[in-house]
Amino acid sequence: LPAEFICANVLELDRHLKQQYDIIFTSYGVLTWLPDLPRWGEVIAKALKPGGFFYIVEFHPMLHVLDYHKPEGIAHPYFDTREAYEEVFTGTYTDGGEDLELHDVEWRHSISDIINALTGQGLRLEYFNEFPFSVYNCFPDMVEAGEGRWVFKDIGGKIPYLFSLKARKG
């Protein structure tokens, strides 16, 4: 399968594209880095060919309300406040075990923010799914709840960890 990879700020991607595409895919951990979901939806709609589809599998916004070190409680608002959330912490998400000081800046988006960013650009939602597990051990205090299924030790599968959706351009 021939593929083309373009390295650019996703919110400016439409300035770099020379064609439209049949499929656009977004994976785990992307949306929290984006401050402007309506612009993200606009870029996706412009980049898709008519009849093409967008697919995303991503961490559920519900996870972003938790304090990952004490996930049984609510630590952050679920709904977008339009302000960046900033945190300084020590560690890394790599396997190397480095002890780095990290300055993290993220934005919180609700499920409705995500869906409306796409449907607001004329994309038609074909399906939306939520999953009561993560596909890897990505937060503190997670336990394996089945092969390739990870949950917080104290919460289990009581909350959504992931979602997927498919939207098509008419």
Protein Blocks (a to p, Z undefined) as FASTA:
>chain_A
ZZddddddfklmmmmpcbdcfbdcddehklmmpmblmlmmmmmmmmpcghiacddddddf
klmmpcfklmmbcfbdfbdghiacddddeddfbfnopacddddddddddfklmmmmmmmn
opacfbdcddfbdfbdfbghiacfbehiacdfklmmmbcfbdcdddddZZ
